[in-house]
Amino acid sequence: MLLKNAELSWLESGLPYSRQFSDVYHSQDGELEESQHVFLKANSLESRWLQHTSETNNFVIAELGFGTGLNFLLCWQLWNNATTRPAHLHYLAFEKHPIVTQSLIKILSRWPSLSTLSNRLLKVYPDHTAGLHRLILDDTITLDLHYGDACEELSTRHTADTTKVDAWFLDGFSPKLNPQMWQTSLIRQIALNSKSGTSLSSYSVAGSVRSALSKCGFEVEKKPGFGGKRHMLTARFAGNRGPLPKAEAGVYFRPPWFQLPQSDTTAKQAIVIGAGLAGCSTAYNLARRGWRVQIIEEQDAPASGSSGNSQSALQCRLQKNQSSGYTFALHAYLFAARHYQQLSLERDFSWRACGVLQLPEATNRKNDLTFRGLKKIYAAQVIRQVGIELASSLSGAKLNHGAWLLPLGGWLDPGLLCRAYLSHPNVELNLSTSIKRLERTGNRWKAHSRAAACFTSEVVVIANSYSAKQFSQTANLAITPVRGQASHLLSTEKSNGIKAVICGERTIFPAYNGSHMVAASYLVQDESTEIRAAENTSNKRGVQSLFQDDDQVNTPISHARVSIRASSKDHSPIVGMVPDVKQMQTDYSQLARNAKSLVTTPGAYLPGLYISTAHGSYGLASCPISGEYLASLINQDNVPLNQELMDHLSPTRFVIRNLKKQRTG
């Protein structure tokens, strides 16, 4: 997912000039005034926001050509100054060649009136890695940066009636210099992502652009341009999109079984079963959207299961090939790093952005990872190779090998993180309550507890790890329990020098509360929670081999903890709407006879029932974006994943695979 950054030179005025497209980014007659005239005023943003009387409405702006971010910053400023506005502004920006951070800092310094917002953007701005980066700037404004080909990004975007675009900014380089940005196939994608009345504006009035817009259902009009430009273009979508685009090479085709029904909820209330990282992150993201959430936990404290270790590492699950799994793991990791950095400014959960060092011993031999291969698909901001001397300096101890450095990684206390999520006033925690079954009655779910109590809601999220198989609705999911025993070594003056997470045959953390946590054994299909001396010995031996000094970590084991994680057969999380398995087995039964059968029946799903589980050893990376995804899906917002990644996580994938392998039990 490597990409090519913008190649810039600088005019005497200080404005950036694109060497790739031989053009300036902004008018030299006044870039702020130009942006306001061509985009903000031409789309009548302020007056349209005043017309929104419902506090639940969202407003969606999409920009082709994010460039310096000026249009977005001016929209953000206008949004903050608006006296009346919708509940949320979602800004989608598409950019093939993002500007590197240092150059963007120089550019944004030109506009002192935007400095407060510019600084907030720069703190979370990514200048690397193709795909969708979600930046949550506050509870009322979200920026989705799509890096890559705009047509491909739009074609894989998950859309619903509530997520279509209200206003388009077409701000790419001119059609003569960058024809790909103005091709008919891209204009058709713009139409597919629009609704009746969607507005559009651009500085370009080229005949080819006007013709393509008209063919795709837009009513086009010329208006006075800015500065030395006589004209600019505005348009309004009338509803006739023209012929649907044909399947193209490289564009993802969504199978019918992954097509989700439109959500239909009247009250913003939800039940989440499980108070670990998966459940708490989902509840928190729903709460941020104004939902009232009840979390039901069978233990007497949150984070009592697999989220209950005192330390957990944020690291990227590295893969040697580009695939849906690779893309999800990478963007989940990048999202989590931003999320923890932002949330740590409000709550203390011992977040330490100390970096993670992965030594050769940590490599899965079956995966056969090499740095030569990794650097072809991962940006240097994600991973880089360091020699033994630098690795030792970064770790604070003399290591036996060089390492791969994940500079955005770190560690935190999962229990404190869960409590930070639970501190939101819209979240209510119910402890020592075990849900034994789920029942759908009318348009509501009933969650029956073992103590005869019953909780009701239109929406239920199952997030209780491998125990999700106890419910009849999710009993067939390919969830596997995995035992992990973590050991704690007493810290010493010497071992206190360890300052990064070090991953080898075992992982050792910097000292915390007087000890180093060593994680962890890995035993599939073992649900025993007894402490085993042999696993303590194996853990200690696994970290001692990482260091040159035999006495680096040679203290007694003070205590140990066992947790049972959930994993899936394909080692990816299971996140999404729960399928109606029996109905799908009927609808797609012909796949059991011929796996290549052409079927068109949309997927059957249980309304209001969702799941988040099987996060395995990388839950600290995957849970934040999974919680944001589920909350977006439930609230009918723009989701932070494209359709391909949604389908990659969907529990339906196992139903279809089993049918194709003629396993329908």
C-alpha positions as CSV (number, residue, x, y, z in Angstrom):
1,M,0.0,0.0,0.0
2,L,2.9,2.3,-0.7
3,L,2.1,5.5,-2.5
4,K,4.0,8.3,-4.2
5,N,3.9,11.6,-2.4
6,A,3.5,15.0,-4.1
7,E,6.6,16.3,-5.7
8,L,6.8,20.0,-4.9
9,S,8.9,23.1,-5.8
10,W,8.3,26.5,-4.4
11,L,7.3,29.8,-6.1
12,E,8.8,33.1,-5.0
13,S,5.5,33.9,-3.4
14,G,5.9,30.8,-1.2
15,L,3.1,28.9,-2.9
16,P,3.7,25.2,-3.7
17,Y,4.0,24.1,-7.3
18,S,3.3,20.5,-8.4
19,R,6.2,19.1,-10.5
20,Q,4.0,16.0,-11.3
21,F,1.3,18.1,-12.9
22,S,3.2,21.3,-13.8
23,D,0.7,23.5,-12.0
24,V,0.2,25.6,-8.9
25,Y,-2.0,24.4,-6.0
26,H,-3.7,27.8,-5.5
27,S,-4.4,31.0,-7.3
28,Q,-1.8,33.7,-6.7
29,D,-4.7,36.2,-6.5
30,G,-5.5,35.0,-3.0
31,E,-5.9,31.4,-2.1
32,L,-8.3,31.8,0.8
33,E,-10.6,34.0,-1.1
34,E,-10.5,31.7,-4.1
35,S,-11.4,28.7,-2.0
36,Q,-14.3,30.4,-0.3
37,H,-15.7,31.7,-3.6
38,V,-15.3,28.5,-5.7
39,F,-16.3,26.0,-3.0
40,L,-17.8,27.2,0.2
41,K,-20.0,30.0,-1.2
42,A,-20.8,28.2,-4.5
43,N,-22.2,25.3,-2.5
44,S,-24.2,27.6,-0.2
45,L,-22.9,25.7,2.8
46,E,-23.8,28.2,5.5
47,S,-27.4,28.8,4.3
48,R,-27.9,25.0,3.8
49,W,-26.7,24.3,7.3
50,L,-29.2,26.8,8.7
51,Q,-32.0,24.8,7.0
52,H,-31.2,21.7,9.0
53,T,-33.7,21.7,11.9
54,S,-33.0,18.1,13.1
55,E,-30.1,17.7,15.5
56,T,-29.6,14.1,14.1
57,N,-28.8,15.1,10.6
58,N,-25.3,14.7,9.1
59,F,-23.9,16.7,6.3
60,V,-21.4,15.1,3.9
61,I,-18.8,17.0,1.8
62,A,-16.5,15.2,-0.6
63,E,-13.5,16.7,-2.2
64,L,-11.5,15.4,-5.2
65,G,-7.9,16.6,-4.6
66,F,-7.2,17.2,-0.9
67,G,-3.9,18.9,-1.7
68,T,-2.9,21.4,1.0
69,G,-6.1,20.8,3.0
70,L,-7.2,24.5,2.6
71,N,-10.7,23.8,1.5
72,F,-11.2,21.4,4.5
73,L,-9.8,23.9,7.0
74,L,-12.0,26.7,5.7
75,C,-15.0,24.4,6.0
76,W,-14.0,23.5,9.5
77,Q,-13.7,27.1,10.4
78,L,-17.1,27.9,8.9
79,W,-18.6,24.9,10.7
80,N,-17.3,26.1,14.1
81,N,-18.7,29.6,13.5
82,A,-22.1,28.5,12.3
83,T,-24.9,29.4,14.7
84,T,-27.2,26.6,13.4
85,R,-25.9,23.5,11.8
86,P,-26.5,19.7,11.5
87,A,-25.3,17.3,14.2
88,H,-22.2,16.2,12.3
89,L,-20.0,17.1,9.4
90,H,-18.3,14.3,7.6
91,Y,-15.7,15.4,5.1
92,L,-14.4,12.8,2.5
93,A,-11.2,13.8,0.7
94,F,-9.5,11.9,-2.2
95,E,-5.9,12.4,-2.9
96,K,-3.5,10.3,-5.0
97,H,-0.3,12.1,-4.0
98,P,-0.4,13.4,-0.5
99,I,1.9,16.2,0.6
100,V,4.6,15.1,3.1
101,T,4.1,16.4,6.6
102,Q,7.1,18.8,6.6
103,S,6.0,20.5,3.4
104,L,2.5,20.7,4.7
105,I,3.7,22.5,7.9
106,K,5.4,25.1,5.7
107,I,2.3,25.6,3.5
108,L,-0.1,25.9,6.4
109,S,2.1,28.5,8.1
110,R,1.0,30.9,5.4
111,W,-2.5,31.1,6.9
112,P,-2.3,32.4,10.5
113,S,-6.1,32.7,10.7
114,L,-6.3,29.0,10.4
115,S,-3.4,28.1,12.7
116,T,-5.4,26.6,15.5
117,L,-7.2,24.2,13.2
118,S,-4.1,23.6,11.1
119,N,-2.2,22.4,14.3
120,R,-5.0,20.1,15.2
121,L,-4.9,18.6,11.7
122,L,-1.2,18.2,11.7
123,K,-1.2,16.2,14.9
124,V,-3.1,13.4,13.2
125,Y,-2.3,13.9,9.5
126,P,-0.9,10.8,7.8
127,D,1.4,11.4,4.7
128,H,1.8,7.7,3.8
129,T,0.0,4.4,3.1
130,A,-2.8,4.1,0.5
131,G,-6.3,3.5,1.6
132,L,-8.8,5.1,3.9
133,H,-7.5,7.0,7.0
134,R,-10.2,8.1,9.4
135,L,-9.4,11.2,11.4
136,I,-11.8,12.0,14.3
137,L,-11.2,15.6,15.0
138,D,-14.0,16.0,17.6
139,D,-17.5,14.6,18.2
140,T,-19.0,16.8,15.5
141,I,-16.5,16.6,12.6
142,T,-14.7,13.6,10.9
143,L,-12.2,13.7,8.1
144,D,-11.8,10.6,5.9
145,L,-8.6,10.8,3.8
146,H,-8.7,8.4,0.9
147,Y,-5.2,8.0,-0.5
148,G,-5.1,6.4,-4.0
149,D,-7.0,6.5,-7.3
150,A,-10.3,8.4,-6.6
151,C,-12.3,6.2,-9.0
152,E,-11.2,3.0,-7.3
153,E,-11.7,4.5,-3.8
154,L,-15.2,5.7,-4.6
155,S,-16.2,2.4,-6.3
156,T,-15.4,0.4,-3.1
157,R,-17.1,2.9,-0.7
158,H,-20.0,1.5,1.3
159,T,-23.0,3.7,0.6
160,A,-26.5,4.0,2.0
161,D,-29.2,6.7,1.7
162,T,-27.9,8.3,4.8
163,T,-24.3,8.5,3.7
164,K,-24.5,9.9,0.2
165,V,-22.7,13.2,-0.5
166,D,-24.4,16.5,0.0
167,A,-21.8,18.7,-1.7
168,W,-18.8,18.0,-4.0
169,F,-15.6,20.0,-4.4
170,L,-13.8,19.1,-7.7
171,D,-10.4,20.6,-7.0
172,G,-8.0,18.4,-8.9
173,F,-5.4,19.8,-11.3
174,S,-6.8,20.9,-14.7
175,P,-8.3,18.4,-17.2
176,K,-5.4,19.1,-19.6
177,L,-2.8,18.3,-17.0
178,N,-4.5,15.6,-15.0
179,P,-7.2,14.0,-17.3
180,Q,-7.6,10.9,-15.0
181,M,-9.2,13.1,-12.4
182,W,-12.0,14.2,-14.8
183,Q,-12.7,11.0,-16.7
184,T,-16.3,9.9,-17.3
185,S,-16.0,6.8,-15.1
186,L,-15.0,9.0,-12.2
187,I,-17.9,11.4,-12.8
188,R,-20.2,8.4,-12.9
189,Q,-18.9,7.3,-9.5
190,I,-19.6,10.8,-8.2
191,A,-23.2,10.5,-9.4
192,L,-23.6,7.0,-7.8
193,N,-22.5,8.6,-4.5
194,S,-24.9,11.5,-4.8
195,K,-28.6,12.1,-4.0
196,S,-31.2,14.3,-5.5
197,G,-30.2,17.9,-4.9
198,T,-26.5,17.2,-4.2
199,S,-24.5,20.3,-5.2
200,L,-21.1,20.4,-7.0
201,S,-18.6,23.1,-7.8
202,S,-15.3,23.4,-9.6
203,Y,-13.0,26.1,-11.0
204,S,-12.9,24.1,-14.3
205,V,-15.5,24.8,-17.0
206,A,-13.9,22.5,-19.7
207,G,-16.4,21.2,-22.2
208,S,-15.5,17.6,-21.5
209,V,-16.2,18.1,-17.8
210,R,-19.6,19.8,-18.4
211,S,-20.5,17.0,-20.9
212,A,-19.6,14.2,-18.5
213,L,-21.6,15.8,-15.6
214,S,-24.6,16.3,-17.8
215,K,-24.5,12.6,-19.0
216,C,-24.4,11.4,-15.4
217,G,-27.4,13.4,-14.2
218,F,-26.1,16.8,-13.2
219,E,-27.7,20.1,-14.2
220,V,-24.6,22.3,-15.0
221,E,-24.3,26.0,-14.9
222,K,-21.5,28.5,-15.5
223,K,-21.0,31.2,-12.9
224,P,-18.4,34.1,-12.5
225,G,-15.0,32.7,-11.5
226,F,-12.5,34.1,-9.1
227,G,-9.7,36.6,-9.9
228,G,-8.5,36.3,-13.4
229,K,-10.8,33.4,-14.3
230,R,-14.0,34.4,-16.1
231,H,-16.0,31.4,-15.2
232,M,-16.4,28.6,-12.7
233,L,-18.8,25.7,-12.7
234,T,-21.7,24.7,-10.4
235,A,-24.0,21.7,-10.8
236,R,-26.9,20.1,-9.0
237,F,-27.7,16.3,-9.2
238,A,-31.1,15.8,-10.7
239,G,-31.3,12.0,-10.1
240,N,-30.7,10.3,-13.4
241,R,-27.3,8.7,-13.1
242,G,-27.2,7.2,-16.6
243,P,-26.0,3.6,-17.2
244,L,-24.4,1.8,-14.4
245,P,-20.6,1.3,-14.7
246,K,-19.4,-2.0,-16.1
247,A,-17.2,-4.2,-14.0
248,E,-13.6,-3.1,-14.5
249,A,-10.3,-4.7,-13.7
250,G,-9.1,-3.9,-10.2
251,V,-12.5,-2.8,-9.0
252,Y,-14.0,-4.9,-6.2
253,F,-17.2,-6.8,-6.9
254,R,-19.4,-7.3,-3.9
255,P,-21.1,-10.7,-3.7
256,P,-24.8,-10.5,-3.0
257,W,-24.5,-12.4,0.4
258,F,-22.6,-9.4,1.8
259,Q,-25.3,-6.9,0.9
260,L,-26.7,-5.5,4.2
261,P,-30.3,-4.5,4.8
262,Q,-31.0,-0.9,5.7
263,S,-31.1,-0.4,9.4
264,D,-34.4,0.6,10.9
265,T,-34.2,1.8,14.5
266,T,-36.3,4.4,16.3
267,A,-34.5,4.8,19.6
268,K,-30.8,5.4,20.0
269,Q,-30.4,2.7,22.6
270,A,-28.2,-0.4,22.5
271,I,-27.0,-3.4,24.6
272,V,-23.4,-4.6,24.4
273,I,-22.6,-8.0,25.9
274,G,-19.1,-8.1,27.2
275,A,-17.0,-5.4,28.9
276,G,-13.6,-6.2,27.4
277,L,-11.8,-4.1,24.7
278,A,-14.2,-5.1,21.9
279,G,-17.4,-4.3,23.9
280,C,-16.1,-1.1,25.6
281,S,-14.7,0.4,22.4
282,T,-18.0,-0.3,20.6
283,A,-20.1,1.2,23.5
284,Y,-17.8,4.3,23.6
285,N,-18.2,5.0,19.9
286,L,-22.0,4.6,20.1
287,A,-22.1,6.8,23.2
288,R,-20.1,9.5,21.3
289,R,-23.0,9.5,18.8
290,G,-25.6,10.1,21.4
291,W,-26.7,6.5,22.0
292,R,-27.5,5.2,25.5
293,V,-25.6,2.0,26.0
294,Q,-26.0,-0.8,28.5
295,I,-22.9,-3.0,28.8
296,I,-23.6,-6.4,30.4
297,E,-20.7,-8.2,31.9
298,E,-20.8,-11.6,33.6
299,Q,-17.7,-11.0,35.7
300,D,-17.5,-8.7,38.7
301,A,-15.3,-6.1,36.9
302,P,-14.7,-4.9,33.4
303,A,-11.7,-6.2,31.4
304,S,-11.8,-9.5,33.4
305,G,-11.2,-11.8,30.5
306,S,-8.6,-11.6,27.7
307,S,-8.5,-7.8,28.1
308,G,-7.5,-8.2,31.7
309,N,-3.6,-8.3,31.5
310,S,-2.0,-5.3,33.1
311,Q,-0.1,-4.5,29.8
312,S,-0.9,-5.0,26.2
313,A,1.2,-4.0,23.1
314,L,0.0,-2.0,20.1
315,Q,1.7,-3.5,17.1
316,C,0.9,-4.2,13.5
317,R,0.2,-7.8,12.4
318,L,2.8,-7.9,9.6
319,Q,2.1,-9.9,6.5
320,K,4.2,-10.6,3.4
321,N,1.5,-10.1,0.8
322,Q,-1.0,-7.4,0.0
323,S,-4.5,-8.8,0.7
324,S,-7.7,-7.7,2.5
325,G,-6.2,-9.1,5.8
326,Y,-3.0,-7.0,5.3
327,T,-5.0,-3.9,4.5
328,F,-7.3,-4.2,7.5
329,A,-4.4,-5.0,9.9
330,L,-2.4,-2.0,8.7
331,H,-5.2,0.5,8.8
332,A,-6.5,-0.8,12.2
333,Y,-3.0,-0.3,13.6
334,L,-2.7,3.3,12.2
335,F,-6.1,4.2,13.4
336,A,-5.4,2.8,16.9
337,A,-2.1,4.8,17.2
338,R,-4.0,8.0,16.5
339,H,-6.9,7.0,18.7
340,Y,-4.8,6.3,21.8
341,Q,-2.7,9.4,21.3
342,Q,-5.9,11.5,21.2
343,L,-7.7,9.7,24.0
344,S,-4.7,9.9,26.3
345,L,-5.0,13.7,26.4
346,E,-8.4,13.2,28.1
347,R,-7.9,10.0,30.2
348,D,-5.0,8.3,31.8
349,F,-4.6,4.6,30.8
350,S,-0.8,4.5,30.9
351,W,-0.4,4.9,27.1
352,R,3.3,4.8,26.3
353,A,4.2,5.5,22.6
354,C,7.6,3.9,23.1
355,G,7.8,1.9,19.9
356,V,7.8,-1.8,19.5
357,L,11.0,-3.8,18.5
358,Q,10.3,-7.1,16.7
359,L,13.3,-9.5,16.7
360,P,13.8,-12.4,14.3
361,E,12.6,-14.9,17.0
362,A,9.1,-13.2,16.8
363,T,8.6,-14.1,13.1
364,N,6.2,-16.9,12.4
365,R,8.3,-19.4,10.5
366,K,5.4,-20.4,8.4
367,N,5.0,-16.8,7.3
368,D,8.6,-16.4,6.2
369,L,8.8,-12.6,6.6
370,T,11.8,-10.7,5.4
371,F,12.5,-7.0,5.6
372,R,13.3,-6.9,1.9
373,G,9.7,-8.0,1.3
374,L,8.2,-5.9,4.0
375,K,9.6,-2.6,2.8
376,K,7.9,-3.2,-0.6
377,I,4.5,-3.0,1.0
378,Y,4.9,-1.0,4.2
379,A,5.9,2.7,4.5
380,A,9.0,3.6,6.5
381,Q,6.7,5.4,9.0
382,V,5.2,2.0,9.7
383,I,8.3,-0.2,9.9
384,R,12.0,0.1,9.5
385,Q,15.0,-2.1,10.1
386,V,17.5,-1.2,12.8
387,G,20.9,-2.7,13.5
388,I,21.9,-4.3,16.8
389,E,23.4,-1.2,18.2
390,L,20.4,1.1,17.5
391,A,18.0,-1.6,18.5
392,S,19.9,-1.9,21.9
393,S,19.8,1.9,22.3
394,L,16.1,2.1,21.6
395,S,15.3,-0.8,23.9
396,G,17.5,0.3,26.8
397,A,19.2,-3.1,27.0
398,K,21.9,-5.0,25.0
399,L,20.1,-7.2,22.5
400,N,21.4,-10.3,20.7
401,H,20.1,-9.1,17.3
402,G,19.0,-6.2,15.3
403,A,15.2,-5.7,14.9
404,W,12.3,-4.3,13.0
405,L,11.1,-1.1,14.6
406,L,7.4,-0.2,14.7
407,P,7.8,3.5,15.7
408,L,4.1,4.1,16.2
409,G,3.6,1.2,18.5
410,G,3.7,1.1,22.3
411,W,1.8,-0.3,25.3
412,L,-1.0,0.6,27.7
413,D,-3.0,-0.9,30.5
414,P,-6.2,-2.4,29.0
415,G,-8.1,-2.3,32.2
416,L,-7.6,1.4,32.5
417,L,-8.5,1.8,28.9
418,C,-11.8,0.0,29.3
419,R,-12.6,2.2,32.3
420,A,-11.8,5.3,30.2
421,Y,-14.3,4.1,27.7
422,L,-16.9,3.3,30.4
423,S,-16.5,6.8,31.9
424,H,-18.6,8.3,29.1
425,P,-21.9,9.5,30.7
426,N,-24.0,7.6,28.0
427,V,-22.6,4.2,29.1
428,E,-24.1,2.2,31.9
429,L,-22.2,-0.9,33.2
430,N,-24.0,-4.0,34.6
431,L,-21.6,-6.4,36.3
432,S,-22.0,-10.0,37.5
433,T,-24.8,-10.5,35.0
434,S,-24.6,-13.5,32.6
435,I,-26.8,-13.5,29.5
436,K,-27.9,-17.0,28.6
437,R,-30.0,-16.4,25.5
438,L,-31.1,-13.8,23.0
439,E,-34.7,-13.7,21.7
440,R,-36.2,-11.5,19.0
441,T,-39.7,-10.2,19.8
442,G,-41.3,-7.8,17.4
443,N,-38.7,-5.2,16.6
444,R,-36.7,-5.7,19.8
445,W,-34.2,-8.1,21.2
446,K,-34.6,-9.6,24.7
447,A,-31.4,-10.5,26.5
448,H,-32.3,-13.1,29.2
449,S,-29.9,-13.4,32.1
450,R,-29.4,-16.5,34.2
451,A,-30.9,-14.6,37.2
452,A,-34.2,-14.2,35.3
453,A,-33.6,-10.5,34.5
454,C,-34.4,-9.4,31.0
455,F,-32.8,-6.5,29.1
456,T,-34.5,-5.2,25.9
457,S,-33.3,-3.1,23.0
458,E,-33.6,-2.7,19.3
459,V,-29.8,-3.2,18.9
460,V,-27.5,-5.8,20.6
461,V,-23.8,-6.2,20.1
462,I,-22.2,-9.5,21.0
463,A,-18.7,-8.8,22.2
464,N,-18.0,-11.6,24.8
465,S,-15.0,-13.2,23.1
466,Y,-15.2,-17.0,22.5
467,S,-18.4,-17.2,24.6
468,A,-20.3,-15.7,21.7
469,K,-20.8,-19.4,20.6
470,Q,-23.2,-19.8,23.5
471,F,-26.0,-18.0,21.6
472,S,-28.0,-19.9,19.0
473,Q,-27.7,-17.0,16.6
474,T,-23.8,-17.2,16.6
475,A,-23.2,-20.8,17.6
476,N,-22.0,-21.8,14.1
477,L,-19.2,-19.2,13.9
478,A,-15.7,-20.4,13.5
479,I,-14.4,-19.1,16.9
480,T,-11.5,-20.9,18.5
481,P,-10.4,-20.5,22.2
482,V,-6.7,-19.9,22.7
483,R,-5.1,-20.1,26.1
484,G,-2.4,-17.6,27.0
485,Q,-0.4,-17.4,30.3
486,A,1.4,-14.2,31.0
487,S,4.2,-14.2,33.7
488,H,5.5,-11.3,35.7
489,L,9.2,-10.9,36.6
490,L,10.2,-8.6,39.4
491,S,11.9,-5.5,38.1
492,T,15.5,-4.5,39.1
493,E,17.5,-1.3,38.8
494,K,19.1,-2.8,35.6
495,S,15.9,-4.1,34.1
496,N,14.2,-0.8,34.7
497,G,16.3,0.5,31.8
498,I,14.1,-1.4,29.3
499,K,12.1,1.3,27.6
500,A,10.4,-0.3,24.6
501,V,8.3,-3.3,24.0
502,I,10.6,-6.1,22.8
503,C,9.0,-9.0,20.9
504,G,11.0,-12.2,20.3
505,E,10.0,-15.8,21.2
506,R,8.1,-14.0,24.0
507,T,7.3,-10.3,24.5
508,I,8.7,-8.3,27.4
509,F,7.3,-5.0,28.5
510,P,8.9,-2.1,30.3
511,A,8.5,-2.2,34.1
512,Y,5.0,-1.4,35.4
513,N,4.0,-1.5,39.0
514,G,7.3,-3.2,40.0
515,S,7.4,-6.0,37.4
516,H,7.9,-6.8,33.8
517,M,5.0,-8.6,32.1
518,V,6.1,-11.4,29.8
519,A,3.6,-12.6,27.2
520,A,2.6,-15.2,26.5
521,S,2.0,-18.9,25.9
522,Y,-0.3,-19.8,23.0
523,L,-2.3,-23.0,23.3
524,V,-5.2,-23.6,20.8
525,Q,-8.4,-25.2,22.1
526,D,-7.2,-25.1,25.7
527,E,-9.7,-23.4,28.0
528,S,-8.0,-24.2,31.3
529,T,-7.3,-21.2,33.5
530,E,-4.9,-22.9,35.9
531,I,-1.4,-21.5,36.4
532,R,1.2,-23.8,35.0
533,A,4.8,-23.8,36.2
534,A,6.0,-25.1,32.8
535,E,4.6,-22.1,31.0
536,N,6.2,-19.7,33.5
537,T,9.5,-21.4,32.8
538,S,9.0,-21.2,29.1
539,N,8.0,-17.5,29.2
540,K,11.1,-16.6,31.2
541,R,13.4,-18.6,29.0
542,G,11.9,-17.0,25.9
543,V,12.8,-13.4,27.0
544,Q,16.2,-14.2,28.5
545,S,17.4,-15.3,25.1
546,L,16.8,-11.8,23.7
547,F,19.5,-10.2,25.7
548,Q,23.3,-10.3,25.7
549,D,23.5,-10.1,29.5
550,D,22.3,-13.2,31.3
551,D,21.2,-11.1,34.3
552,Q,19.2,-8.6,32.3
553,V,15.9,-10.2,33.5
554,N,16.8,-13.0,35.9
555,T,14.5,-12.3,38.8
556,P,11.8,-14.6,40.2
557,I,8.4,-14.7,38.8
558,S,6.1,-12.8,41.1
559,H,2.8,-13.9,39.7
560,A,1.1,-15.1,36.5
561,R,-2.3,-14.7,34.8
562,V,-4.2,-16.9,32.3
563,S,-6.7,-15.5,29.8
564,I,-8.6,-17.2,27.0
565,R,-8.5,-15.3,23.8
566,A,-10.8,-15.9,20.8
567,S,-9.4,-16.5,17.4
568,S,-11.0,-17.3,14.0
569,K,-10.0,-20.0,11.5
570,D,-8.6,-17.3,9.1
571,H,-7.1,-15.3,12.0
572,S,-9.1,-12.2,11.2
573,P,-11.6,-10.6,13.5
574,I,-15.3,-11.3,13.2
575,V,-17.1,-8.0,13.1
576,G,-20.4,-7.0,11.5
577,M,-24.0,-7.7,11.3
578,V,-25.0,-11.3,12.3
579,P,-26.4,-13.4,9.4
580,D,-29.5,-15.4,9.5
581,V,-27.6,-18.7,8.9
582,K,-30.6,-21.0,8.1
583,Q,-32.0,-18.5,5.6
584,M,-28.7,-18.0,3.9
585,Q,-28.1,-21.8,3.7
586,T,-31.5,-22.0,1.9
587,D,-30.9,-19.0,-0.3
588,Y,-27.4,-20.1,-1.4
589,S,-27.8,-23.8,-1.3
590,Q,-26.8,-24.1,-4.9
591,L,-23.3,-23.1,-3.9
592,A,-23.0,-26.5,-2.2
593,R,-23.5,-28.1,-5.6
594,N,-21.5,-25.6,-7.6
595,A,-19.3,-23.1,-5.8
596,K,-19.2,-20.9,-8.9
597,S,-23.0,-20.7,-9.2
598,L,-24.4,-17.3,-10.1
599,V,-26.8,-16.1,-7.3
600,T,-28.4,-12.7,-6.9
601,T,-30.4,-13.0,-3.7
602,P,-29.3,-10.3,-1.2
603,G,-28.0,-11.6,2.1
604,A,-30.4,-12.4,5.0
605,Y,-29.4,-10.8,8.3
606,L,-30.8,-10.7,11.8
607,P,-32.0,-7.1,12.2
608,G,-30.3,-5.1,15.0
609,L,-27.9,-7.9,15.9
610,Y,-24.1,-7.3,15.6
611,I,-20.9,-9.0,16.7
612,S,-17.3,-8.1,17.5
613,T,-15.0,-11.0,18.4
614,A,-12.0,-13.1,17.5
615,H,-9.5,-10.2,17.8
616,G,-6.9,-12.7,19.0
617,S,-3.4,-11.3,20.1
618,Y,-3.9,-8.0,18.2
619,G,-7.0,-6.7,19.9
620,L,-5.3,-3.5,20.9
621,A,-4.9,-2.7,17.3
622,S,-8.2,-4.1,15.9
623,C,-10.7,-3.1,18.5
624,P,-10.7,0.7,18.1
625,I,-11.5,0.7,14.4
626,S,-13.9,-2.2,14.9
627,G,-15.8,-0.2,17.5
628,E,-15.8,2.8,15.2
629,Y,-17.0,0.7,12.3
630,L,-19.9,-1.0,14.2
631,A,-21.0,2.3,15.7
632,S,-20.9,4.0,12.3
633,L,-22.9,1.1,10.7
634,I,-25.5,1.0,13.5
635,N,-25.9,4.8,13.4
636,Q,-26.0,4.8,9.6
637,D,-22.9,7.0,9.2
638,N,-20.1,6.8,6.8
639,V,-18.1,3.7,7.8
640,P,-14.2,3.8,8.2
641,L,-13.8,0.7,6.0
642,N,-14.4,0.1,2.4
643,Q,-16.7,-2.7,1.2
644,E,-13.9,-5.2,0.6
645,L,-12.8,-4.8,4.2
646,M,-16.3,-5.0,5.6
647,D,-16.8,-8.2,3.7
648,H,-13.4,-9.5,4.9
649,L,-14.6,-9.1,8.6
650,S,-18.2,-10.2,8.1
651,P,-19.3,-13.4,9.9
652,T,-21.1,-14.3,6.7
653,R,-17.8,-15.3,5.2
654,F,-17.8,-18.6,7.1
655,V,-21.4,-19.4,6.1
656,I,-20.5,-19.1,2.4
657,R,-17.2,-21.0,2.8
658,N,-18.9,-23.9,4.5
659,L,-21.5,-24.0,1.8
660,K,-18.9,-24.1,-1.0
661,K,-17.2,-26.9,0.9
662,Q,-20.6,-28.7,1.4
663,R,-20.6,-28.2,5.2
664,T,-24.0,-26.9,6.2
665,G,-24.3,-28.2,9.7
